């Protein structure tokens, strides 16, 4: 099949030559239609859902492993066309795999702890997949990530017209896996710290421990290392506790 070639036509040209341009699209060409001098629509070849999945996956993997950097706007364009879970960190796209059963058990237990603590409070707990746009101090473009769990206390003024959360969580949790360990412990730590997050839990299911970072003024203020049978006490939320023996029941 020939490489896709773009062609720009007016709405009047499309009406007068619809059959011609349908054939043009079927031949794997893409037509941009303008109206009153502005781009209004796009006529492109039909592809099945599985073909679209493979195309977007290939494009995302190409950016990830090909050493290419993309802008925030380019990432959002790719993301909006995809059903894949992905994150955008330091200009790179990373595809997210489905979590395992133990990961989900731990996530569920932490969610119950947070939900119980937050009863009658303005803050709310959310769990992945839930996009957050983290705006790092000193950086032009945000990172877009899906923490395993987060607590947001600034929902009132930070939900846009599409219902998407655009604020900064007070607390985020990442549950380590072999594929995410380095990003969770280095890249995400840096992003959360520089974007105004107050507390970060790194949960290690293999070692049955939780690393807790408390941030203040975009710096690490406190660091704690909790292991079974410790009782974790939150840095930022007074009275929030978690029994590690109950969290890591296998």
DRENTINU-142122 format. One line per 2 residues: number of its first residue (from 1); their letters; for each residue x, y, z of C-alpha. Coordinates in steps of 0.02 Angstrom, whole numbers, plus 32768, in hexadecimal, padded with zeros to 4 digits. Layout:
NUM> a> X/Y/Z  ...;
//
This chain:
1> xx> 8000/8000/8000  803F/80AF/7FD7;
3> xx> 8077/8124/8061  7FED/8196/809D;
5> xx> 7FE9/823F/8045  7F89/82D3/8087;
7> xx> 7F1F/8342/8017  7EC2/83E0/8046;
9> xx> 7E1F/840E/7FEF  7D8D/8482/800E;
11> xx> 7CE0/844A/8044  7CA0/8481/7F99;
13> xx> 7D1E/8411/7F41  7CE8/837F/7FAD;
15> xx> 7C30/8397/7F83  7C55/83A1/7EC9;
17> xx> 7CCA/830B/7EC5  7C97/829C/7F58;
19> xx> 7CB1/81F8/7EF9  7D5D/822D/7EC0;
21> xx> 7D97/8258/7F6F  7D4C/81BA/7FBA;
23> xx> 7DB5/8156/7F40  7E4A/81C2/7F71;
25> xx> 7E2F/8196/8029  7E18/80DD/8003;
27> xx> 7EC3/80E2/7FAE  7F0D/810D/8059;
29> xx> 7F12/81C9/8044  7ED3/8247/80C2;
31> xx> 7E6D/82DF/8091  7E5E/837A/80FC;
33> xx> 7DC0/83DE/80D8  7DBD/8499/80F3;
35> xx> 7D29/850D/8108  7D38/85C9/8100;
37> xx> 7DF5/85B5/80FB  7E00/854D/819B;
39> xx> 7E1D/8493/81B2  7D73/8447/81DA;
41> xx> 7D7A/838B/81C1  7DE5/82F8/818A;
43> xx> 7DBC/826B/8111  7E2E/81D6/812D;
45> xx> 7E36/811C/8104  7DCD/80AB/8172;
47> xx> 7E30/8039/81E3  7DEC/7FB6/825A;
49> xx> 7DFA/7FC7/8317  7E87/7F48/831E;
51> xx> 7EE6/7FA4/8293  7ED2/8048/82F1;
53> xx> 7F0F/7FF4/8390  7FAB/7FB2/8339;
55> xx> 7FD0/8057/82E3  7FC6/80BC/8383;
57> xx> 8027/803A/83E4  80B0/8038/8361;
59> xx> 80B8/80F5/8361  80C2/80FF/841E;
61> xx> 8146/8077/8428  81AA/80CE/83A0;
63> xx> 81B1/816C/840A  81DD/8108/84A5;
65> xx> 8267/809A/8460  82A1/8104/83CD;
67> xx> 82E8/818A/843D  826E/820C/83FB;
69> xx> 8228/829A/8460  8179/82DD/8446;
71> xx> 8121/8378/8484  8091/8378/84FE;
73> xx> 801A/83A6/8470  805C/8317/8404;
75> xx> 8047/829E/8493  7F94/82D6/84B1;
77> xx> 7F6C/82BF/83F8  7FAE/820D/83FD;
79> xx> 7F59/81EB/84A3  7EAE/8228/846B;
81> xx> 7EB1/81AD/83DA  7EE3/8119/8444;
83> xx> 7E91/809E/84B9  7F3A/8071/8502;
85> xx> 7F71/80A7/85AE  800A/8117/85A0;
87> xx> 806D/8199/85FE  80D4/822E/85C5;
89> xx> 8172/824C/862A  81FE/82C5/85FA;
91> xx> 81C4/82C9/8545  81B9/820B/8530;
93> xx> 8122/8199/851F  8117/80FC/858A;
95> xx> 8094/8076/8573  804A/802D/8611;
97> xx> 802B/7F73/8625  7F9C/7F26/8687;
99> xx> 7FC4/7F0D/8740  7FCB/7E62/8792;
101> xx> 7F56/7E1C/8815  7FC4/7E42/88AD;
103> xx> 7FDB/7EF5/886F  7F1E/7F08/8865;
105> xx> 7F02/7EBC/8912  7F7B/7F39/895F;
107> xx> 7F2D/7FC9/88FE  7E80/7F95/8939;
109> xx> 7EB4/7F8E/89F0  7F06/803A/89E7;
111> xx> 7E6B/8081/8991  7DFE/8043/8A20;
113> xx> 7E73/8092/8AA0  7E71/8139/8A44;
115> xx> 7DB5/8137/8A27  7D92/8115/8ADE;
117> xx> 7E08/819F/8B16  7DBE/821D/8A9C;
119> xx> 7D09/8207/8AD3  7CBB/82B2/8AF2;
121> xx> 7D57/8309/8AAC  7D64/8371/8A0D;
123> xx> 7DF4/8309/89C9  7DD0/8270/895E;
125> xx> 7E30/81D3/892E  7E41/8199/8879;
127> xx> 7E94/8101/882C  7EDF/80D9/8782;
129> xx> 7EBB/80EF/86F6  7EA9/81A7/8722;
131> xx> 7F0F/8228/86C2  7F69/82B2/871F;
133> xx> 7FC8/833F/86C9  805C/8366/8739;
135> xx> 80A7/8413/871C  8159/8412/875A;
137> xx> 81A7/84B1/879B  8225/84F2/871B;
139> xx> 81E2/8488/868C  8179/84C7/85FB;
141> xx> 8114/842A/85D9  80BD/83B8/8656;
143> xx> 80D2/82FE/866E  8034/8296/865F;
145> xx> 802B/81FF/86D1  7FB2/8184/871E;
147> xx> 7FE0/8167/87D5  7FA0/80C4/881C;
149> xx> 7F46/812A/88A2  7F39/81E2/88CC;
151> xx> 7EE4/8256/8945  7EA8/82FC/88FC;
153> xx> 7E72/838E/8969  7E64/8414/88E2;
155> xx> 7DD4/83D1/8879  7D64/8468/888D;
157> xx> 7DC0/84D5/880E  7E24/8454/87AE;
159> xx> 7DA9/83EA/8749  7D99/8426/8695;
161> xx> 7D04/8426/8620  7D29/8372/85ED;
163> xx> 7D24/8338/86A1  7DE0/831E/86A9;
165> xx> 7E43/8345/8744  7EC8/83CA/8722;
167> xx> 7F06/83EB/87D3  7F95/83A8/883D;
169> xx> 7F76/8316/88B4  7FAB/8328/8968;
171> xx> 7FDF/8271/8973  800D/81F2/88ED;
173> xx> 8031/8138/88F8  8091/80CB/887E;
175> xx> 8097/800E/8892  813A/7FCC/884A;
177> xx> 8147/7F4A/87C1  81E0/7F0C/8763;
179> xx> 81B5/7F77/86CC  8196/8019/872C;
181> xx> 8212/800F/87BD  8293/8089/8778;
183> xx> 8213/810A/873C  81B2/8102/87DF;
185> xx> 824D/8118/884C  82A7/819C/87E4;
187> xx> 8244/81F6/875C  819C/81F8/87B4;
189> xx> 81EA/8226/885A  8235/82BF/8806;
191> xx> 8194/82ED/87AD  8129/82E0/8848;
193> xx> 81A4/8344/88B0  81B4/83D2/8830;
195> xx> 80FA/83DD/880B  80C0/8402/88BC;
197> xx> 8089/8355/88FA  809B/834F/89B7;
199> xx> 80AF/8294/89D4  80E7/81FF/896C;
201> xx> 80DA/8147/899B  8142/80C7/893C;
203> xx> 80F9/801B/8963  816D/7F87/8947;
205> xx> 8107/7EE4/8946  81A1/7E74/8936;
207> xx> 81FB/7EBA/89CE  8159/7EE4/8A2A;
209> xx> 818A/7F95/8A53  814F/8046/8A2F;
211> xx> 81C4/80D8/8A12  8171/817D/8A43;
213> xx> 81AF/8225/8A06  816F/82C7/8A4F;
215> xx> 8187/835F/89E0  818E/8417/8A0E;
217> xx> 81B9/84A7/8999  81E1/842C/890D;
219> xx> 8264/83D3/8978  826A/8334/89DE;
221> xx> 8240/8368/8A90  822E/82BC/8AE0;
223> xx> 8251/8208/8AAE  8213/816B/8B06;
225> xx> 822C/80B2/8AE6  819D/8045/8B28;
227> xx> 81A6/7F87/8B2F  8132/7EFF/8B71;
229> xx> 80F8/7F07/8BFF  8108/7FC7/8C03;
231> xx> 8074/803C/8C09  808C/80C2/8B85;
233> xx> 805C/8172/8BBA  803C/81F4/8B33;
235> xx> 80AF/828A/8B22  8029/8302/8AE6;
237> xx> 7F81/82BC/8B1F  7F70/82BD/8BDC;
239> xx> 7F27/821A/8C1B  7F3C/81B8/8B79;
241> xx> 7F8C/8110/8BA3  7FAA/806B/8B4B;
243> xx> 7FD7/7FC3/8B99  8056/7F73/8B25;
245> xx> 802F/7EC4/8B65  7F7D/7EDB/8B25;
247> xx> 7FB1/7F2B/8A81  802A/7EA1/8A50;
249> xx> 7FBE/7E0A/8A7B  7FDD/7D8D/89EF;
//
